Amino acid sequence: MKVLLWLATALLVIIAVLAGVWLANPSSSALDEPVAKPGEAAPAGDGESPSRWVGRSAGVDIPPRLPASLDGTTTPGGWAVLDRHGSLLPTPQLRQLFEYYLSALGEESLPTLVARIEQELLTLGEPARSEALSILGNYLDYKLALGDLEASYGDTSTLDPDEVARRMAEIRALRRTWLDADTADAFFASEEAIDRFQLDQRRISRDQTLSEEERAEALARAEQALPEPIRRAREETRQFADYEQARQSLANDPQALKAWREERFGADVSRRLEAVESSQRDWERRWQTYSEERQALDDAGLAAPERQEAIKALRARHFSGSERLRAEALDSIR
């Protein structure tokens, strides 16, 4: 159901932007070491580039459990894309695989996380596996070089649009220094498009020569330059926001809300939304009753084993199936 995927789609865009922020501001870690430029020998000793860990996974002891921040999550898929010759095609999903493990830097060492990535890459045949390892090494060194560049910028909160554009161009060039053009485009095209759009928004909003109508037209043109999936996500996010506003303003008039939904989304989608909302209202009523009864149990001063059994029975009375897991998870963050 497309409408029900709006929020998830918008969150993916937000996640993409947050990933860009993390890349631009890596935390102090094993990546924060001097690094050689492509084609130069890496400095000796502790100053060697982080790519030196690629290809050394055979000597790394990998813990059987994932780092705590990744526990219970799913490893990104869709990254093993090959051409007809068996060569690896760089994709956004390949970068997601790298970032999935590298996001746990600090919980585990860089060599361990690189070894985890290499375990995933073992599913590839040659030449794709060697190509993936080469991309990984270049990507690690790029992240270090980016950290050095960003550190040289200092405070960026008061930059004018021209200076922002200059720094964006430097970062774009840096990516294409460490990564070939196809890989850099696959990894960063959407992120760079969003950056350009946000810069255009900033310039347009500051342009005092524009009327309100001209400003709206300029913003619409800028949005049209975004990749189609991002444009669609922005539009769906706006529609979702409009719907939430309509739900609040028409909360006391169900028939008017139903008419609004049908006019905006059509009868079929409107019925599905109404069913979802009805289910959510039912959940909220049962959760409220359960919470009050649980509070009474907490106040009764039962021994721990008896209390846990009583709460378990209470959940079984109010919820079924996966709802009990949801209730248990909500209880855990009380």
C-alpha positions, 0 to 999 in steps of 0.5 A: 500500500503506497500511502502507508509507505510514505513515512518509511520512504521519507525516513530513507531520505532523512537517513541518507542525509544523516549518513552524509553528516556522519561521513563529513564528521567522522569521530576520532578513531582508527580512521583519524590517521595521516594518509597518503594520496592515491598513487603514493606510498603510505606513511610507515608505522602508525601513520599508515592508511586505514586501507592497510587492514583490507585483505588481512581478515584471516588474522583477525578474531571476529566476535560471534556476536555483532556489536550492540548497536547492530544487534537485532538489525538486518545486514543491507542487501542488494549490493552484489550486482555484477555485469555480464563479465562478472565484474562488480557494479558499484551501487548505493547498497554497496556503500550501505553495506560498508557503512552498516559495519563502520557505524559500529566503530568504537564498539569494535576496532577498525580491523575487526569491522573491516574483517566483518565486511570482508566476510560479506564479500566472500559471497562474490566470485572473481573478479568482483571480490577483488574489485569490492576489496579495492573499493573498500580500501579506497573508501576507507582512505577517502573517509580519513581524507574527508575528516582531515578536510572538514577539520580544516574548515572549522566553524561552518555555521555562518557560511554564506552560500558561495562559500558553502558551494566552494566547500561542496565542490572540494568534497565532490572533487575529493570523492572522485580523487579516491574513488573512480567516477562510477563508484563516486556517482553510485555512492554519492549522487543522491546525497550531492543532489540533496546538498545542491537543492538545499543550497539552492533553497538557501540562496532563493530564500535570501534573494530579496529581489524575488516576489513570493510568487517568484520565490515559489516558482524558483523553489519548484524549479530547484526541486525538479532538479532532484532525482525522481525518487527523492522528488517523489519522496518529498511529495509523498512526505508533504501529502502525509503532513497534509493528512496529519494536519487534516486528521487533527483539524477534523478529529471531531468530524469523522465524515468530513475526514472521510470525505477529505481522504476520498477526495485526496487519495481515492475511495480504495486508499481511503478505506485502507487508511480508515481501517489502519486508524481504527486498528490504532485507536483500538490498540490505544484503548487497550493499551490505556486499560492495560497500563492502568491495570499494570500500575495497580499490580505495581502498587500491590507490592507483589514479590518479583516472580509473582509480579512478572507472572501477573504482568504476563497474564495481563498482557495475554488478556489484552493483547494477542500474537505480535501485540504482546511483543509490542506491549513488552517492548513498550513496558521495557522503556517505561 
